[in-house]
Amino acid sequence: MCQTCELQLTIPGFNLPAVVPTEPDPVECDGCGELNRPASLRETPENDNLCDDCFSRDWCECDVCGDVTAVDDSCSSEDGSGPYCESCYDSRYCRCDSCHCEVSTDDVRNDGRRNYCDDCYWDVYTTCDNCGDEINRDDAVCADYGCYCESCAPREDYDGDISAASFRFLPDDTCRKTGSLRTFGVELETAECDGYMGLDGETHFDSKDDGSINGKEFVSRVLRGDRGLDAIADFCAHARHWDVDSKCGYHLHVGCQDLTDDELKSVCAAYALTARVWQSFVARSRRSNSYCGDLEWDVDELRSVRDFADWTDSQERYQWLNVSAYNEHKTLEVRLHTGTLNSDKVCNWVVAHVKFVDYCAKLPYWKVRSLFEGKTKEEIFDLLAVIWNDSELTDFYAARAAKHGTEYRAALATS
């Protein structure tokens, strides 16, 4: 039938011309340029419209929250489930810190500092033969007649000739892991936190509302040293069944109440000159988040600052390094990290920054510029490795950068 005849068809019962639907004009795929029906194209977070082939090459949808995430930033579990966005993966899986196998968060054994699969946990821990409490094997008093915690261990005059002298009690100011006694605090945002009220008085964290997220924001008290890391690990163990999503962030406050204006300028200049490397440790989507934007000042502006507090009072809060926090808290707030309840990620971020602030605060402004200015990202990463002086921390962030698209040589710091 010709087109004219089709247009003259009538709708039965009304004797009106029939309307022949017309197809919308095809649209080019922003990836390959091929023409497609508009309804068949899929939009990405970067506002590109892609055909199915181009979309599936670079993007995927998280199986849990449905958020579109870059394939390079996505995760799949070893049992084949997924893909997941990083936040959803971290809320469901972690790595055993001993054998590095993947463990469901429902099955992981956490001692407050480390995650273990069941087999590795019992390689490290045992139970007291008297009270049944679980104890680290290094802290246990063992002999032919049993294995005991400190409280249950027989006294030295016991017939079995036991000595209970090998216990490790660390003072409050121990900083073997942090390498610094600088104070710090963390703010962890959540998407879901059922049962959070049950933590009242149980951890070093308090909850508060935040209109930008679906859950609560959990704010630590002022922490310091390895005891502070223990407090974070303890909270994360309590919170392991909660969720975070792409709206959530992790904000770190580094205490600077002891620093002079010149020392603060040195630290801020160091952050400005190393920004590209810190950003390489987080997902691309976080780097463009409006709540942790690029710095609105540079090292040249910083050089002319005469009163640091007055200068920070004029700065906007939503920069990845929030210097305006100094006036209220005497801290610098690092807002760059993605939301997480993974204690390793939270604690390693703390250690990386308190060591960095300690080191840079000791350098004059001109020395900071000489050290970092004009360096490649690889050269700056190697400088951070020297500052951290921690091969495990260096390898951790080399792996994080590789995951998010930047390859660094895994520079090993001296022990």
MARBARO-599019 format. One record per residue (C-alpha): residue number from 0; residue in one letter; chain; x, y, z. Coordinates in steps of 0.25 Angstrom, whole numbers, plus 5000, padded with zeros to 4 digits. Layout:
NUM, A, A, X, Y, Z
...
***
This chain:
0, M, A, 5000, 5000, 5000
1, C, A, 5005, 5014, 4996
2, Q, A, 5008, 5025, 5007
3, T, A, 4996, 5033, 5002
4, C, A, 4987, 5021, 5003
5, E, A, 4992, 5019, 5017
6, L, A, 4989, 5033, 5021
7, Q, A, 4975, 5032, 5016
8, L, A, 4971, 5020, 5025
9, T, A, 4960, 5024, 5035
10, I, A, 4958, 5020, 5049
11, P, A, 4946, 5011, 5050
12, G, A, 4934, 5017, 5055
13, F, A, 4939, 5032, 5054
14, N, A, 4942, 5033, 5039
15, L, A, 4955, 5041, 5043
16, P, A, 4968, 5040, 5036
17, A, A, 4977, 5030, 5043
18, V, A, 4990, 5036, 5049
19, V, A, 5002, 5028, 5045
20, P, A, 5013, 5029, 5056
21, T, A, 5027, 5034, 5051
22, E, A, 5040, 5029, 5057
23, P, A, 5049, 5040, 5064
24, D, A, 5061, 5044, 5057
25, P, A, 5073, 5035, 5060
26, V, A, 5084, 5040, 5069
27, E, A, 5099, 5038, 5068
28, C, A, 5105, 5029, 5079
29, D, A, 5116, 5038, 5086
30, G, A, 5125, 5027, 5086
31, C, A, 5126, 5020, 5072
32, G, A, 5117, 5030, 5065
33, E, A, 5107, 5020, 5059
34, L, A, 5093, 5025, 5058
35, N, A, 5083, 5018, 5068
36, R, A, 5069, 5020, 5073
37, P, A, 5069, 5031, 5084
38, A, A, 5062, 5021, 5094
39, S, A, 5073, 5011, 5092
40, L, A, 5084, 5020, 5096
41, R, A, 5089, 5019, 5111
42, E, A, 5094, 5032, 5118
43, T, A, 5107, 5031, 5126
44, P, A, 5111, 5040, 5139
45, E, A, 5119, 5048, 5129
46, N, A, 5106, 5051, 5121
47, D, A, 5110, 5043, 5109
48, N, A, 5099, 5035, 5101
49, L, A, 5105, 5022, 5097
50, C, A, 5100, 5010, 5090
51, D, A, 5100, 4997, 5097
52, D, A, 5113, 4992, 5092
53, C, A, 5120, 5005, 5095
54, F, A, 5113, 5006, 5109
55, S, A, 5117, 4991, 5113
56, R, A, 5131, 4993, 5109
57, D, A, 5134, 5005, 5119
58, W, A, 5122, 5005, 5128
59, C, A, 5113, 4996, 5136
60, E, A, 5102, 4996, 5147
61, C, A, 5105, 4992, 5161
62, D, A, 5096, 4979, 5164
63, V, A, 5092, 4985, 5178
64, C, A, 5090, 5000, 5177
65, G, A, 5088, 5001, 5162
66, D, A, 5098, 5012, 5161
67, V, A, 5106, 5014, 5147
68, T, A, 5120, 5012, 5150
69, A, A, 5133, 5011, 5141
70, V, A, 5137, 4997, 5138
71, D, A, 5151, 5001, 5143
72, D, A, 5145, 5005, 5157
73, S, A, 5135, 4993, 5158
74, C, A, 5138, 4980, 5166
75, S, A, 5133, 4966, 5165
76, S, A, 5134, 4955, 5175
77, E, A, 5143, 4943, 5174
78, D, A, 5130, 4935, 5174
79, G, A, 5126, 4942, 5161
80, S, A, 5115, 4951, 5167
81, G, A, 5115, 4966, 5163
82, P, A, 5118, 4975, 5157
83, Y, A, 5118, 4984, 5169
84, C, A, 5122, 4999, 5171
85, E, A, 5133, 5000, 5181
86, S, A, 5124, 5004, 5192
87, C, A, 5115, 4992, 5191
88, Y, A, 5127, 4983, 5189
89, D, A, 5133, 4988, 5202
90, S, A, 5120, 4986, 5210
91, R, A, 5120, 4971, 5205
92, Y, A, 5134, 4966, 5204
93, C, A, 5148, 4969, 5210
94, R, A, 5161, 4962, 5209
95, C, A, 5167, 4953, 5220
96, D, A, 5179, 4961, 5225
97, S, A, 5187, 4948, 5226
98, C, A, 5184, 4939, 5214
99, H, A, 5178, 4950, 5206
100, C, A, 5166, 4942, 5201
101, E, A, 5153, 4948, 5199
102, V, A, 5143, 4947, 5211
103, S, A, 5129, 4951, 5212
104, T, A, 5126, 4962, 5223
105, D, A, 5116, 4952, 5229
106, D, A, 5127, 4942, 5231
107, V, A, 5139, 4951, 5234
108, R, A, 5146, 4950, 5248
109, N, A, 5151, 4964, 5252
110, D, A, 5160, 4966, 5264
111, G, A, 5158, 4981, 5265
112, R, A, 5170, 4983, 5255
113, R, A, 5170, 4972, 5245
114, N, A, 5161, 4964, 5237
115, Y, A, 5162, 4949, 5236
116, C, A, 5156, 4937, 5230
117, D, A, 5152, 4926, 5240
118, D, A, 5165, 4918, 5238
119, C, A, 5174, 4929, 5239
120, Y, A, 5167, 4935, 5251
121, W, A, 5170, 4922, 5259
122, D, A, 5184, 4922, 5254
123, V, A, 5186, 4935, 5262
124, Y, A, 5176, 4933, 5273
125, T, A, 5173, 4922, 5283
126, T, A, 5164, 4921, 5295
127, C, A, 5167, 4922, 5310
128, D, A, 5166, 4908, 5316
129, N, A, 5160, 4913, 5329
130, C, A, 5150, 4924, 5325
131, G, A, 5149, 4921, 5310
132, D, A, 5152, 4936, 5306
133, E, A, 5158, 4937, 5292
134, I, A, 5173, 4942, 5293
135, N, A, 5184, 4945, 5283
136, R, A, 5194, 4934, 5284
137, D, A, 5205, 4944, 5286
138, D, A, 5199, 4949, 5298
139, A, A, 5195, 4935, 5304
140, V, A, 5202, 4928, 5315
141, C, A, 5204, 4914, 5310
142, A, A, 5210, 4902, 5317
143, D, A, 5209, 4887, 5316
144, Y, A, 5197, 4887, 5325
145, G, A, 5189, 4898, 5317
146, C, A, 5188, 4911, 5311
147, Y, A, 5183, 4923, 5319
148, C, A, 5179, 4938, 5318
149, E, A, 5187, 4947, 5327
150, S, A, 5176, 4947, 5338
151, C, A, 5175, 4932, 5338
152, A, A, 5190, 4929, 5337
153, P, A, 5196, 4922, 5349
154, R, A, 5205, 4930, 5358
155, E, A, 5220, 4928, 5358
156, D, A, 5220, 4920, 5370
157, Y, A, 5211, 4910, 5363
158, D, A, 5216, 4896, 5363
159, G, A, 5217, 4896, 5348
160, D, A, 5228, 4906, 5349
161, I, A, 5221, 4916, 5340
162, S, A, 5225, 4930, 5337
163, A, A, 5215, 4940, 5332
164, A, A, 5224, 4952, 5329
165, S, A, 5222, 4953, 5314
166, F, A, 5210, 4962, 5313
167, R, A, 5210, 4974, 5304
168, F, A, 5203, 4986, 5310
169, L, A, 5205, 4999, 5302
170, P, A, 5204, 5012, 5308
171, D, A, 5193, 5022, 5303
172, D, A, 5203, 5030, 5294
173, T, A, 5208, 5018, 5286
174, C, A, 5210, 5021, 5272
175, R, A, 5217, 5010, 5265
176, K, A, 5207, 5009, 5254
177, T, A, 5203, 5024, 5253
178, G, A, 5217, 5028, 5254
179, S, A, 5212, 5041, 5260
180, L, A, 5205, 5046, 5272
181, R, A, 5197, 5057, 5264
182, T, A, 5182, 5057, 5268
183, F, A, 5172, 5053, 5257
184, G, A, 5157, 5051, 5256
185, V, A, 5149, 5044, 5245
186, E, A, 5135, 5046, 5240
187, L, A, 5129, 5034, 5233
188, E, A, 5116, 5035, 5225
189, T, A, 5106, 5024, 5223
190, A, A, 5094, 5021, 5214
191, E, A, 5088, 5011, 5224
192, C, A, 5091, 5008, 5238
193, D, A, 5080, 5000, 5245
194, G, A, 5082, 4998, 5259
195, Y, A, 5092, 5010, 5261
196, M, A, 5085, 5014, 5274
197, G, A, 5091, 5002, 5280
198, L, A, 5105, 5007, 5279
199, D, A, 5102, 5018, 5289
200, G, A, 5114, 5018, 5299
201, E, A, 5120, 5006, 5292
202, T, A, 5130, 5013, 5283
203, H, A, 5137, 5026, 5282
204, F, A, 5128, 5031, 5271
205, D, A, 5115, 5039, 5272
206, S, A, 5104, 5040, 5261
207, K, A, 5098, 5052, 5254
208, D, A, 5089, 5056, 5243
209, D, A, 5094, 5060, 5229
210, G, A, 5084, 5064, 5219
211, S, A, 5093, 5060, 5207
212, I, A, 5092, 5045, 5211
213, N, A, 5082, 5035, 5214
214, G, A, 5088, 5029, 5227
215, K, A, 5095, 5036, 5238
216, E, A, 5109, 5042, 5239
217, F, A, 5118, 5036, 5250
218, V, A, 5128, 5046, 5256
219, S, A, 5139, 5041, 5265
220, R, A, 5144, 5048, 5277
221, V, A, 5158, 5054, 5276
222, L, A, 5167, 5042, 5274
223, R, A, 5182, 5040, 5275
224, G, A, 5193, 5029, 5273
225, D, A, 5190, 5014, 5271
226, R, A, 5179, 5015, 5282
227, G, A, 5172, 5024, 5272
228, L, A, 5174, 5014, 5261
229, D, A, 5168, 5003, 5270
230, A, A, 5156, 5012, 5273
231, I, A, 5153, 5013, 5258
232, A, A, 5155, 4998, 5256
233, D, A, 5146, 4995, 5267
234, F, A, 5135, 5004, 5261
235, C, A, 5137, 4998, 5247
236, A, A, 5135, 4984, 5253
237, H, A, 5122, 4989, 5260
238, A, A, 5117, 4995, 5246
239, R, A, 5121, 4984, 5237
240, H, A, 5107, 4981, 5233
241, W, A, 5103, 4996, 5229
242, D, A, 5104, 5001, 5215
243, V, A, 5110, 5013, 5208
244, D, A, 5107, 5018, 5194
245, S, A, 5113, 5028, 5184
246, K, A, 5107, 5040, 5192
247, C, A, 5115, 5036, 5204
248, G, A, 5129, 5042, 5208
249, Y, A, 5140, 5040, 5218
250, H, A, 5146, 5053, 5224
251, L, A, 5158, 5053, 5232
252, H, A, 5162, 5064, 5241
253, V, A, 5177, 5065, 5244
254, G, A, 5180, 5073, 5257
255, C, A, 5188, 5085, 5255
256, Q, A, 5187, 5093, 5268
257, D, A, 5202, 5092, 5271
258, L, A, 5206, 5098, 5257
259, T, A, 5210, 5113, 5255
260, D, A, 5205, 5121, 5243
261, D, A, 5218, 5118, 5235
262, E, A, 5217, 5103, 5238
263, L, A, 5202, 5103, 5234
264, K, A, 5206, 5110, 5221
265, S, A, 5217, 5099, 5218
266, V, A, 5207, 5088, 5220
267, C, A, 5196, 5094, 5211
268, A, A, 5206, 5097, 5200
269, A, A, 5211, 5083, 5201
270, Y, A, 5196, 5078, 5199
271, A, A, 5194, 5087, 5187
272, L, A, 5206, 5082, 5180
273, T, A, 5203, 5068, 5183
274, A, A, 5188, 5068, 5180
275, R, A, 5189, 5060, 5167
276, V, A, 5195, 5048, 5175
277, W, A, 5185, 5048, 5186
278, Q, A, 5174, 5049, 5176
279, S, A, 5180, 5037, 5169
280, F, A, 5177, 5028, 5181
281, V, A, 5161, 5030, 5180
282, A, A, 5151, 5027, 5169
283, R, A, 5150, 5037, 5157
284, S, A, 5135, 5039, 5161
285, R, A, 5140, 5045, 5175
286, R, A, 5150, 5054, 5169
287, S, A, 5139, 5062, 5162
288, N, A, 5129, 5062, 5174
289, S, A, 5124, 5075, 5177
290, Y, A, 5126, 5073, 5192
291, C, A, 5141, 5072, 5190
292, G, A, 5144, 5081, 5179
293, D, A, 5158, 5086, 5174
294, L, A, 5166, 5096, 5182
295, E, A, 5161, 5110, 5180
296, W, A, 5175, 5115, 5184
297, D, A, 5189, 5112, 5180
298, V, A, 5203, 5113, 5186
299, D, A, 5206, 5127, 5180
300, E, A, 5194, 5132, 5188
301, L, A, 5198, 5125, 5200
302, R, A, 5212, 5131, 5200
303, S, A, 5205, 5145, 5202
304, V, A, 5196, 5140, 5214
305, R, A, 5200, 5148, 5227
306, D, A, 5190, 5143, 5236
307, F, A, 5186, 5128, 5234
308, A, A, 5173, 5129, 5242
309, D, A, 5168, 5141, 5235
310, W, A, 5171, 5135, 5221
311, T, A, 5164, 5122, 5224
312, D, A, 5152, 5129, 5229
313, S, A, 5150, 5134, 5215
314, Q, A, 5151, 5120, 5209
315, E, A, 5140, 5111, 5204
316, R, A, 5137, 5098, 5211
317, Y, A, 5135, 5089, 5200
318, Q, A, 5149, 5087, 5195
319, W, A, 5156, 5074, 5196
320, L, A, 5166, 5081, 5206
321, N, A, 5156, 5089, 5215
322, V, A, 5165, 5099, 5221
323, S, A, 5153, 5107, 5227
324, A, A, 5152, 5096, 5237
325, Y, A, 5164, 5102, 5244
326, N, A, 5156, 5113, 5250
327, E, A, 5146, 5104, 5257
328, H, A, 5154, 5092, 5260
329, K, A, 5169, 5095, 5258
330, T, A, 5169, 5084, 5248
331, L, A, 5171, 5083, 5233
332, E, A, 5160, 5074, 5227
333, V, A, 5163, 5065, 5216
334, R, A, 5150, 5062, 5209
335, L, A, 5155, 5054, 5197
336, H, A, 5153, 5040, 5201
337, T, A, 5140, 5032, 5196
338, G, A, 5131, 5027, 5207
339, T, A, 5135, 5014, 5214
340, L, A, 5134, 5006, 5226
341, N, A, 5146, 4998, 5223
342, S, A, 5156, 4999, 5235
343, D, A, 5168, 4997, 5227
344, K, A, 5164, 5008, 5217
345, V, A, 5160, 5018, 5228
346, C, A, 5173, 5015, 5237
347, N, A, 5183, 5015, 5225
348, W, A, 5177, 5029, 5221
349, V, A, 5180, 5034, 5235
350, V, A, 5194, 5029, 5236
351, A, A, 5197, 5034, 5222
352, H, A, 5193, 5048, 5225
353, V, A, 5198, 5050, 5240
354, K, A, 5212, 5046, 5235
355, F, A, 5211, 5055, 5223
356, V, A, 5207, 5067, 5232
357, D, A, 5217, 5064, 5242
358, Y, A, 5228, 5064, 5231
359, C, A, 5224, 5076, 5223
360, A, A, 5222, 5085, 5236
361, K, A, 5237, 5084, 5239
362, L, A, 5240, 5090, 5225
363, P, A, 5241, 5104, 5222
364, Y, A, 5231, 5109, 5211
365, W, A, 5242, 5110, 5200
366, K, A, 5247, 5096, 5203
367, V, A, 5233, 5090, 5201
368, R, A, 5233, 5097, 5187
369, S, A, 5247, 5092, 5184
370, L, A, 5243, 5078, 5188
371, F, A, 5230, 5076, 5181
372, E, A, 5228, 5087, 5170
373, G, A, 5231, 5082, 5156
374, K, A, 5231, 5067, 5159
375, T, A, 5224, 5057, 5152
376, K, A, 5213, 5048, 5159
377, E, A, 5223, 5037, 5160
378, E, A, 5233, 5045, 5166
379, I, A, 5224, 5051, 5176
380, F, A, 5219, 5037, 5180
381, D, A, 5233, 5033, 5183
382, L, A, 5235, 5045, 5192
383, L, A, 5222, 5041, 5199
384, A, A, 5228, 5027, 5201
385, V, A, 5240, 5033, 5207
386, I, A, 5232, 5041, 5216
387, W, A, 5223, 5030, 5221
388, N, A, 5235, 5020, 5223
389, D, A, 5225, 5009, 5223
390, S, A, 5226, 4999, 5211
391, E, A, 5212, 4993, 5214
392, L, A, 5206, 5006, 5214
393, T, A, 5213, 5010, 5201
394, D, A, 5209, 4997, 5194
395, F, A, 5195, 4999, 5199
396, Y, A, 5194, 5012, 5192
397, A, A, 5202, 5007, 5179
398, A, A, 5191, 4997, 5178
399, R, A, 5180, 5007, 5180
400, A, A, 5185, 5016, 5169
401, A, A, 5187, 5005, 5160
402, K, A, 5172, 5001, 5162
403, H, A, 5168, 5015, 5159
404, G, A, 5176, 5016, 5146
405, T, A, 5190, 5021, 5151
406, E, A, 5202, 5012, 5151
407, Y, A, 5213, 5015, 5161
408, R, A, 5226, 5008, 5164
409, A, A, 5224, 5001, 5177
410, A, A, 5235, 5009, 5184
411, L, A, 5239, 5002, 5197
412, A, A, 5242, 5011, 5209
413, T, A, 5253, 5007, 5218
414, S, A, 5248, 5000, 5231
***
